[in-house]
Each structure stands twice: as structure tokens, then as C-alpha cells.
Amino acid sequence: GTFTEAEIEASKKRVWDLLDESYKKSKNYKPSSTEWLSSAWPGFKSLAELAVESTPAYPTGASDEIIDHVSKFISSVPSDFSAHPLLTKIFKARAESLGSGTGIDWAAAEALAFGSLLLEGKHVRLSGQDCERGTFSHRHAVLHDQTNERQYVPLASMSPTQAPFSVSNSSLSEYGVLGYELGYSLANPNALVMWEAQFGDFANTAQVIIDQYIAAGEKKWLQRTGLTMLLPHGFDGQGSEHSSARLERYLQLCDEHPYIFPSPEKLSRQHQDCNMQVVYPTTPANYFHVLRRQIYRDYRKPLVVMTSKKQLRFPLCKSDLSEMKGHTFFQRYIPEPHPSEGEFTLVPPENIRTHILCTGQVYYTLLQARELNNVRDVAISRIEQLHPFPWDLVRDHVEKYPNCEFVWTQEEPLNMGSWAHVEPRLRTIFNNTANHAGKAIRYAGRDPSGPVATGNHKQHVFEEWAFTSQALFGEARKPTDIVSGVPKWD
């Protein structure tokens, strides 16, 4: 008795009439690619245009005025707001670094990226578990008054003409939330839409969205997206579930040929033609730029960012404001500065014995061990963007060291991390150089493993000492001393 017979018949007639009418129209119908798009993107090149035109790289530095304006809001609270004492201390330290223009940490660089985009009229949206505070208590995007529980969002309070800023703690439904954010990104290309996993492995339960839509949506359905995933990653002795964002999975989904060195034309179109981008930045400035780069292009590609927990507060992981202003860019590859800056000076390039290539936070492990042990014949360079691969930058730089061996160092086990992705690409690069054709690259990292990482901190440290000494000396050595957590070998 829910429906009357007349209602049922009327519904049938409406559906059949619609089908009959559509069938008649189909005889003269000519489909267009725009019908696959969820909404129109005015001002953006079509996929047909992008297929034949190369888009230049745009500088992603912000102006002095915008940086100064954002700095005031991300390092202070209103006079009538009672902030937590610890937060007051954090903001005071942030104000000092922003005022001096040096020592900018990860959270401050992120806030500068968000704030500068907002003042430039670009909507910024972030969701994820505990992302308002930041999983590791670093972001503090939403502040709570300690006396009356009033909320204050600095980045939403900068200007009456700024774009909207949305940051929302989400439930433990990664599949649903990531799918929702993907849909949001399809509708509005002028929004930086981000989803952050509380730990990198939380993306496991959203794997269907990643495989079916993010990595393949443009090629399958012409659905473009600039969705950004922020995935905490890094081995700190906290066990499998807190160590890895499964970097290897994203790299396996990338569509670049590892055995063919790209032509100049293909190199100029790398980002336009790729299915997704995977980065593991090591400096706050590079993180700042890669977020802004997502918006300042006339096309959109998904972005996966491995975000190191260690680098959030690590003393060596700091940037200057000058690296985020004016005509500055995201650095896809950061070569060893040679001659080195400061007191630690390497031997001349022709005398470099080993050139270590790496990505992410392991760089700082190697850097500290190299300097403590006074190893001056080993260069260390960072591949900040794993896909699309910086073929030309690596090729041109490795020629600087004509007599070296090459080592890839990673924290992850051999069957995980970047090794399977970078090894064939590096061999292809070597074969396109004058000094290194036919060379292999040595692996220094953890052994193959079923679990991602050990949960035993002592074992974690032993493994780290082993691969660090393998990278620097070619063999696993037991340290003779430990200085501030850094191994020293005789």
C-alpha cells in the first residue's frame, strides 16, 4: 500500500518516455570529451590542448608583502584569546624565526603556503584524522581558548577578501573521506584539496580510491584532479604501523618507462603527461613550493607527499624565508653542494669515492654520520621528486664526479621503499653519460622483510647503524662510540 497503481504506472511511463526520447536523439548524437568532466574548468587548457602544447614551469615563490602578512597571523593570537602555555611558547619561537627570516620549520612553511594561497584567492581545504592540531602536534590550525573553549582559526582570519580556508578532523573512514575529497577536487580546480593520513598506513583502507580513481582516472575517464595526499612516513623505531606510508605502492602505480631516457620534448612535458606525482621533500621550503605548485599551473595532476615525522622538528631541517619568496621553485633534485658550505669541506669532485643518492629523512642520518666521522670523500644528493623522475638533473650532476661509485640508501627494506623504482632509472641515466656507462648502483638499506619495520627499538638502531656504515664505507660496521645519537666508527 505504499504506492497506488496509478503512481506506479506514471513512474513507468516517465522512465520509458525518457528512454524512447533518448534513443531517438542518439541517431544523430556526437559525443564530446567534456561530457566526462564533472564540471567545466574555465581558464584551463583542455586535454586536447595539453596533448600538443608544452606548459612552462612557473615560479612559486610568494611576494614579500604576502609572506609578511601571513607571518603575523600564524605566530600570534588575539589579545582576548587565552592560548595554551605550550602553544604560546611555540608561537613565540615561530615569530622569532619568521622575524629573522631563518630557521623556518615544517609547520611554519606549510602555514605560509596555505596562507599565501588564501590571500591570492585560492581556496585551501584539508581533512584527515586530527589534522586540525596535526597528528604530531605541529600544525595548530585550529586553536582553543583555555577559559571558554572558543575556537580561533588564524588562517581564516587574515583578510575579509581572502579565499575560504577549511580544515576538518575526519572519522576513521579513509575510503569514504578520500573519495569525498576526490569528488570535491573534480569540481573546483582553483582549490588546493588535501587529505592527510594520521599515519601513512591509514591510506591502506582507501586503496580502492587510489588505484581506481587517483592513479588512473584521467586515462580511463578524462577526469582530472589536483588532489593532494599527505602521508606521514619515516622509520623511527615505532614499528610497522607507524613507519611506512607504503611509498613503493604509489611508485608502482606511476606510468613512466624506466628503461628509456626521455627526449628533450618529453622532458619538457613530463608533468603534463604523467598520471601522478610522488615526492619526498627534505626541506620546509621544498614542501612550501610543492603545495603552491599544485595551484599555479594550467593543468592538474594528483600529488602524493611523503611527510617525514622526524623532519617536523629536526634542527637541521630548516629553511630561510628567502627560499620561499620571489622567483623560486620546487627543487626536484638537490645535489651535493660542492664545495660544501661551512666548515665541512669535501675533497675535489674528481677524488670523490662514493656518491650516495637518497630521498627523504634518511638524508639527515647520512649527513650527521658523514660529518661526525669526518668522511670527506663521499657526496650525498637528494632525489626530492621520485615521479616524474628528474632524469636530466641527475644525469648532468653525476658527471661532476667522474671516478665515483654510486650507492642508493634507504631506510625501508629492500622489497619496499624506492629501490625498485630508482634502480632501473639510474642505470638508464648512467648509460647516457660519458663517465658512468655500464655502471651499477650499490644498495645500502634494510634486508627484505615481510613486516614493514621492527617494533624493537634496539633492533631498529642496529639496522640503521648497519646500512649507514654500508653506505659510507661499503660494509656494515659496529660503531665504537655514539655521540648525541649519531654512530662513530674508528
Secondary structure, DSSP 8 states (H G I E B T S, - for coil): --S-HHHHHHHHHHHHHHHHHHHHHHTT----GGGGSSS--TTS--HHHHHH---------B-HHHHHHHHHHTT---TT----HHHHHHHHHHHHHHHHT--B-HHHHHHHHHHHHHHTT-EEEEEETTTTT-TTS----SEE-TTT--EE-GGGSS-TTS--EEEEE--S-HHHHHHHHHHHHHH-TTEEEEEE-SSGGGGGGGHHHIIIIITTHHHHH------EEEEEE--SSS-GGGT---HHHHHHT----TTS---HHHHHTHHHH-S-EEE---SHHHHHHHHHHTTSSSS---EEEEEESGGGT-TT--B-GGGGBSS----SEE---SS-SSS-----GGG--EEEEE-TTHHHHHHHHHHHTT--SEEEEEE-EEES--HHHHHHHHTT-TT-EEEEEEEEETTSTTHHHHHHHHHHHHTTSSS-TT--EEEEEE---SSSS-S-HHHHHHHHHHHHHHHHHSS----SEEETTEEE--
